[in-house]
Amino acid sequence: MGLENCLRLSDIKANRPKYKKIFLYRVCGTGMGATACLLKQAGLEVEGGDVRFEPPMSDYLKETGIPLYELSEINEQFFKDHQYDLIVVGNVVPKGSEDAKIIENSGIDFCSFPAALGGLFLCDKNVVGVAGTHGKTTTTYFLKQIFTKLGYSPGYFIGGVLADAPSSSLGESDYFFIESDEYDSAYFEKISKFRLYELDHMILTSLEFDHADIFANIHDIQEQFRPVLEELPGSFIYDETYSSAVELISSLQNYDQIKKIPYATATTGPSLIHEGPEGSVFDLIYERNMRRFETNLVGRHNLLNLSACLIFCETQGVPYEKAAEAVKELFHVKRRQEVRGRLGSALVIDDFAHHPKAVELTLLGLKTKYPGKKLTVVFEPNSATARSSLFQEEFTEAFKISDRLLVTKPSKPTSVKFASDLNLQKMVSLLVHEGKEAGVVESLDQLLEGLKPSYGEENLIVILSNGTCLGFWESDLAKNLV
């Protein structure tokens, strides 16, 4: 059958009442799981399947009451028997795979999860997309917290596990905050997810080269933003210290009509007044008005992300006094500078950073938060880009902030076609030459042994990974952190 039943965003919007019973194929991904819960909350009948069901998403789905199936149970007859109206396909399903063939031959309409979100309910919301190479998850969560404190009960969609709420909610107001990444939507829809989210406003926290497995250069990434920005009805708030962001917006045909609001320079802020382990005081300028804010956050990257949120508050007419009160105490998503416990007497921090700029900013922020501590960093180059040679020099420079580095050897070569693998020995040698302790570990046992010299109270152990870090987070040692 092929792609005859493949739906685009416009198809879904035009036939929304038709889709009442929905199956999510590879439901346990972060985005797919959050989508499933939104669809369920919207009153639709939702079921899903995957090859593995791992916490925390599997627990979250079960608590929500969504029936789950092993993909080994699923074939074309399964879909015919269950009479679904729509199959939502995760972007981990490869083109030409057996999974793709089952979906295409089912005779049932199917679409990507961004198209399902945009077509089924985002088209009715005041949608704020938070995009960028890094800072998306954190900034979206800040917005959710701020507007909740302001009394709006916003909807949101966040690609991370929250400490105080589910990862997604329809909310009760028109506001909807959505993490908007540039990765492909599906094997049959090779465009960035945010292009399908029906955005009214966009915050761009950063714009650097990443995802080298699907983009050849920064120009390819910029081109994904162009059609969204040229039709964006609301504000475009962007960090103008990134030349690629300035270049992008300067090249737009309707440059003069876009409601563009730059921030992050010396004239627009944030201008730091005081920073210490307990928090920060900073000034922020918007339309020539200087506002002063206090927050428990530290680190310039966190203050920049918060500044974007505060500027959006200004565009929405939120009184300064209410915004200032709302940002005094904010929390991070899990795996973003998350304190997980202690190894011996050393505090252990878990963070998702896997891009060199994010690594640098995270480590600088932790140096401020924990002054005087020796920084032992464990880095797992897990993504296709991170385990390639593209950022060889940038990673090496970022890790000079640390005192010790243990870098894990990837289990497979990079899939980036125009780059070689990250040269771990070269990185380690250069850091040792700079007076740092550094080494490569190839197994969980080597990692655990390598951490022992950092168990003292004077140390801070920071684990940077968007994966399991050689299985460390599933190990008995990690499960029993004090």
Residue pairs with C-beta under 8 A, 6 or more apart in sequence:
1 104
1 105
1 107
2 104
3 104
3 188
5 104
5 106
5 107
5 108
5 109
5 110
6 104
6 110
6 111
6 188
7 86
7 109
7 110
7 111
7 115
7 119
8 111
8 115
8 189
9 115
9 118
9 119
9 196
9 198
10 119
11 109
11 111
11 119
12 19
12 111
12 115
12 116
12 118
12 119
12 120
13 118
13 119
13 123
16 119
16 120
18 85
19 44
19 85
19 86
19 109
19 120
20 44
20 45
20 85
21 44
21 45
21 47
21 82
21 83
21 84
21 85
21 86
22 39
22 44
22 45
22 46
22 47
22 84
22 85
22 86
22 87
22 88
22 116
23 46
23 47
23 48
23 49
23 79
23 82
23 84
23 86
23 87
23 88
24 32
24 35
24 36
24 39
24 46
24 47
24 48
24 49
24 87
24 88
24 90
24 113
25 48
25 49
25 71
25 87
25 88
25 89
25 90
25 93
25 99
25 103
25 110
26 32
26 49
26 50
26 51
26 71
26 89
26 90
26 92
26 93
26 99
27 33
27 36
27 48
27 49
27 50
27 61
27 66
27 68
27 90
28 48
28 50
28 52
28 53
28 54
28 57
28 58
28 61
29 57
29 90
29 91
29 92
30 57
30 159
30 160
30 167
31 90
31 113
31 159
31 193
32 48
32 88
32 90
32 113
33 57
33 60
33 61
33 167
34 157
34 158
34 159
34 166
34 167
34 168
35 88
35 113
35 116
35 117
35 157
35 168
36 46
36 48
36 61
36 64
36 66
37 60
37 61
37 64
37 66
37 166
37 167
37 168
38 117
38 121
38 157
38 168
38 169
38 170
39 46
39 88
39 116
39 120
40 46
40 64
40 65
40 66
41 169
41 170
42 120
42 121
42 170
44 120
46 66
47 66
47 67
47 68
47 69
47 82
47 84
48 61
48 66
48 67
48 68
48 69
49 68
49 69
49 70
49 71
49 73
49 74
50 68
50 70
50 71
51 70
51 71
51 72
53 61
53 68
56 161
58 68
60 166
60 167
61 68
62 68
69 78
71 99
74 102
75 102
76 102
76 105
76 106
79 87
79 102
79 106
79 107
79 108
80 106
80 107
84 108
85 108
85 109
86 108
86 109
86 110
86 111
86 116
87 103
87 106
87 108
87 109
87 110
87 111
88 110
88 111
88 112
88 113
88 116
89 103
89 110
89 111
89 112
89 113
89 186
89 187
89 188
90 113
90 186
91 112
91 113
91 183
91 184
91 185
91 186
91 187
93 99
93 100
93 103
93 186
93 187
94 100
94 187
95 187
95 188
100 187
103 110
104 110
111 119
111 186
111 189
112 185
112 186
112 188
112 189
112 193
112 196
113 185
113 186
114 185
114 189
114 193
114 194
114 195
114 196
114 197
115 185
115 189
115 196
117 157
117 178
117 196
117 197
118 196
118 197
118 198
119 196
121 170
122 176
122 178
122 197
122 198
123 198
125 155
125 174
125 175
125 176
125 198
125 200
126 174
126 175
126 176
126 200
126 201
126 234
127 176
127 178
127 197
127 198
127 199
127 200
127 201
128 143
128 175
128 176
128 177
128 178
128 199
128 200
128 201
128 202
128 203
128 312
129 178
129 180
129 194
129 197
129 199
129 201
129 202
129 203
129 228
130 136
130 139
130 140
130 143
130 177
130 178
130 179
130 180
130 202
130 203
130 205
130 308
131 180
131 181
131 182
131 194
131 202
131 203
131 204
131 205
131 225
132 139
132 203
132 204
132 205
132 206
132 207
132 239
133 205
133 206
133 207
133 208
133 209
133 210
133 355
133 357
133 358
134 205
134 206
134 208
134 301
134 353
134 355
134 357
134 358
134 361
135 205
135 206
135 301
135 304
135 305
135 358
136 159
136 179
136 180
136 181
136 205
137 158
137 159
137 160
137 179
137 333
137 336
137 352
138 302
138 305
138 332
138 333
138 336
139 203
139 205
139 305
139 306
139 308
139 309
140 156
140 157
140 158
140 177
140 178
140 179
141 158
141 160
141 162
141 331
141 332
141 333
142 305
142 306
142 309
142 327
142 330
143 154
143 156
143 177
143 309
143 312
144 154
144 156
144 158
144 165
144 177
145 326
145 330
145 331
146 309
146 313
146 323
146 326
146 327
146 330
147 154
147 173
147 175
147 177
148 154
149 325
149 326
150 313
150 318
150 322
150 323
150 326
152 171
152 173
152 175
153 171
153 172
153 173
154 171
154 173
154 175
154 176
154 177
155 169
155 170
155 171
155 173
155 175
155 176
155 177
156 168
156 169
156 171
156 176
156 177
156 178
157 167
157 168
157 176
157 177
157 178
157 179
158 167
158 168
158 177
158 179
158 333
159 167
159 179
159 181
160 167
160 333
160 334
160 335
160 336
160 352
161 167
161 333
161 334
161 335
162 333
162 334
163 331
163 333
163 334
164 331
178 197
178 199
180 193
180 194
180 197
180 199
180 202
181 192
181 193
181 194
182 192
182 193
182 194
182 211
182 215
182 221
182 224
182 225
183 192
183 193
183 211
183 214
184 190
184 191
184 192
184 193
184 214
185 191
185 192
185 193
185 195
185 196
189 196
190 214
191 224
192 224
192 225
194 202
194 224
194 228
195 224
195 227
195 228
199 228
199 232
200 232
200 233
200 234
201 232
201 234
201 235
201 236
201 237
201 312
201 315
202 228
202 229
202 232
202 235
202 236
202 237
202 238
203 237
203 238
203 308
203 309
203 312
204 225
204 236
204 237
204 238
204 239
204 245
205 239
205 304
205 305
205 308
206 239
206 242
206 245
206 357
207 218
207 221
207 222
207 238
207 239
207 242
207 244
207 245
207 248
208 218
208 242
208 244
208 355
208 357
209 215
209 217
209 218
209 221
209 390
210 221
210 355
210 385
211 221
211 383
211 384
211 385
212 384
212 385
212 388
212 390
212 416
212 418
212 419
213 384
213 385
213 415
213 416
215 221
216 418
218 244
221 244
222 244
222 247
222 248
222 251
225 248
226 248
226 251
226 252
229 236
229 248
229 249
229 252
229 258
230 252
230 253
230 254
232 258
232 259
234 259
234 315
235 259
235 260
235 261
235 312
235 315
236 249
236 258
236 259
236 260
236 261
237 261
237 263
237 308
237 311
237 312
237 315
238 245
238 249
238 260
238 261
238 262
238 263
239 245
239 262
239 263
239 264
239 304
239 308
240 246
240 262
240 263
240 264
240 265
240 268
241 264
241 265
249 255
249 258
249 260
252 258
261 286
261 311
261 315
262 268
263 269
263 284
263 304
263 307
263 308
263 311
264 270
264 304
264 307
267 285
268 284
268 285
268 286
269 282
269 283
269 284
269 285
269 307
270 282
270 283
270 284
270 300
270 303
270 304
270 306
270 307
271 282
271 283
271 284
271 285
272 280
272 281
272 282
272 300
272 303
273 280
273 281
273 282
273 283
273 292
274 280
274 281
275 281
275 298
275 368
276 298
276 368
277 298
277 368
277 369
277 370
277 371
278 296
279 294
279 295
279 296
279 297
279 298
280 294
280 295
280 297
280 298
280 303
281 292
281 293
281 294
282 292
282 293
282 295
282 303
282 307
283 290
283 291
283 292
283 293
284 290
284 291
284 292
284 293
284 307
284 310
284 311
285 291
286 310
286 311
286 314
287 314
291 310
291 320
291 324
292 324
293 306
293 310
293 323
293 324
293 327
294 324
294 327
294 328
295 303
295 306
295 327
295 328
295 329
295 330
296 328
296 329
296 330
297 303
297 306
297 330
298 365
298 368
298 369
299 361
299 362
299 364
299 365
299 366
299 368
299 369
300 361
300 364
300 365
301 358
301 361
301 362
301 364
301 365
302 365
306 327
306 330
309 327
310 323
310 327
313 323
314 323
332 338
334 350
335 350
335 351
335 352
336 351
336 352
337 349
337 351
337 362
337 365
337 366
337 369
338 349
338 350
338 351
339 347
339 348
339 349
340 348
340 349
340 350
340 478
340 481
341 347
341 348
341 481
341 482
342 348
342 481
342 482
343 451
343 454
343 455
343 461
343 477
343 481
344 455
344 456
345 455
345 456
345 457
345 459
346 376
346 454
346 455
346 456
346 457
346 459
346 460
346 461
347 370
347 373
347 459
347 460
347 461
348 461
348 463
348 481
349 366
349 460
349 461
349 462
349 463
350 463
350 473
351 362
351 462
351 463
351 464
352 464
352 465
352 466
353 359
353 362
353 464
354 380
354 381
354 382
354 383
354 386
354 464
354 465
354 466
355 385
355 386
355 391
356 391
356 394
356 395
356 397
356 398
357 394
357 398
359 379
359 395
359 398
359 399
359 464
360 397
360 398
360 401
362 462
362 464
363 375
363 377
363 398
363 399
363 401
363 402
363 462
364 401
366 375
366 460
366 462
367 373
367 375
367 401
370 460
372 458
373 458
373 459
373 460
374 403
374 404
374 454
374 458
374 459
374 460
375 401
375 402
375 403
375 404
375 459
375 460
375 462
376 402
376 403
376 404
376 405
376 406
376 451
376 454
376 459
376 460
376 461
376 462
377 399
377 402
377 404
377 405
377 406
377 462
377 463
377 464
378 405
378 406
378 407
378 408
378 447
378 451
378 461
378 462
378 463
378 464
378 465
378 469
378 472
379 395
379 399
379 405
379 406
379 407
379 408
379 464
379 465
380 407
380 408
380 463
380 464
380 465
380 466
380 467
380 469
380 470
381 387
381 395
381 407
381 408
381 410
381 422
382 410
382 465
382 466
382 467
383 466
384 414
384 415
384 416
385 391
385 414
385 416
386 395
386 422
387 410
387 412
387 413
387 414
387 421
387 422
388 414
388 416
388 419
388 420
388 421
388 422
389 414
389 419
389 420
389 421
389 422
389 423
390 416
390 419
391 422
392 422
392 423
392 426
392 427
395 422
395 427
396 426
396 427
396 430
396 431
399 405
399 427
399 431
399 436
399 438
400 431
400 434
400 436
402 436
402 462
403 436
403 437
404 436
404 437
404 438
404 453
404 454
405 428
405 431
405 436
405 437
405 438
405 439
406 438
406 439
406 440
406 441
406 447
406 450
406 451
407 424
407 427
407 428
407 438
407 439
407 440
407 441
408 440
408 441
408 442
408 447
408 465
408 469
408 470
409 424
409 440
409 441
409 442
410 421
410 422
413 421
414 420
414 421
414 422
424 440
425 440
427 438
428 438
428 439
428 440
431 438
432 438
439 450
441 447
441 450
441 470
443 470
444 470
444 471
444 472
444 475
447 469
447 470
447 472
448 472
448 475
448 477
451 461
454 461
463 469
463 472
468 474
472 478
